Amino acid sequence: MFWYDFSFRSLTAAQDGRSVLEHAGIGVELLRAPQAISEQGCGYVVETADFDGADALTLFLSSGVRFRRVFRQFDNGFVEEAGHDLF
């Protein structure tokens, strides 16, 4: 299993993203960005389960939520940039 981490530069922006997903009934967590992501200038992530990633992306785009990038984080801690398979 893996999670999609949508990265944000600020806590406020991440909180806005979390609110949009929660309002739509998508399970989400707001977390400090893992080291692999924070090294790229991102401070916070909104994390969703793998099966909610595409819906989260659609909601963010349709509601104007401005995330920075999308990453896939696996149980073993491996993180890779996602995106091409979500668009």
Residue pairs with C-beta under 8 A, 6 or more apart in sequence:
1 49
1 50
1 74
1 75
2 50
2 72
2 73
2 74
2 75
3 47
3 48
3 49
3 50
3 72
3 73
4 47
4 48
4 49
4 50
4 52
4 53
4 56
4 70
4 71
4 72
4 73
4 82
4 86
5 31
5 33
5 34
5 37
5 45
5 46
5 47
5 70
5 71
5 72
5 73
5 79
6 17
6 45
6 46
6 47
6 48
6 56
6 57
6 60
6 67
6 68
6 69
6 70
7 33
7 37
7 40
7 42
7 44
7 45
7 67
7 68
7 69
7 70
7 71
8 14
8 17
8 42
8 43
8 44
8 45
8 46
8 66
8 67
8 68
9 41
9 42
9 43
9 44
9 68
10 43
10 44
11 43
11 44
13 44
13 65
13 66
13 67
14 30
14 43
14 44
14 45
14 46
15 30
16 65
17 46
17 60
17 65
17 67
18 28
18 30
18 46
20 59
20 60
20 63
20 65
21 28
21 46
21 48
21 52
21 56
21 59
22 28
24 55
24 59
26 48
26 52
26 55
26 56
26 59
27 48
27 49
27 52
28 46
28 47
28 48
28 52
28 56
29 46
29 47
30 44
30 45
30 46
30 47
31 44
31 45
31 47
32 38
32 43
32 44
32 45
33 42
33 43
33 44
33 45
34 45
34 73
34 77
34 79
36 71
36 79
37 45
37 69
37 71
37 79
40 69
41 68
42 68
42 69
45 71
46 56
46 67
47 73
48 56
50 72
53 70
53 82
53 86
54 86
57 70
57 86
57 87
59 65
60 67
69 81
69 83
70 81
70 82
70 83
70 86
71 79
71 80
71 81
71 82
72 79
72 80
72 81
72 82
73 79
